């Protein structure tokens, strides 16, 4: 596994901004939903649900703090340094998340690649089928905030647009 530092380009900075904004939105949603449900259920005797709502709200607060107050994104934008890691695929797995018993709801399928550095990444099905165990992957991520900017494998971009993830 090799790590190299490089300067970010304009598209890399845009991607970093998008990832950070998406995460910030999700954190705010978690805070609002978790604490709103906790407030709504406060006078009921459903302790498990109250604890779960509190945990959801707290996770939102942690995510908000990490994205908004930690200043890692600003440090990345100021220094404009990304890390490029070359690693290999050691395993790939299709994960089927079963829906409820309702026949109108389809099961969710995730296509996950596992790398030699104990990291994993969800890709789209057509990319999953093209990737093979032992293939070399190049991951670009922001130095301080660790947001994934690009992932390349077999000289093609294998990034999943619907996944916003830290390295």
Secondary structure as UniProt FT lines:
FT   STRAND          2..7
FT   HELIX           10..40
FT   TURN            41..43
FT   HELIX           47..64
FT   HELIX           65..69
FT   HELIX           72..79
FT   STRAND          81..97
FT   TURN            103..104
FT   STRAND          108..115
FT   TURN            116..117
FT   STRAND          120..123
FT   HELIX           125..130
FT   TURN            133..134
FT   STRAND          136..142
FT   TURN            143..145
FT   STRAND          147..153
FT   TURN            154..155
FT   STRAND          156..157
FT   TURN            161..162
//
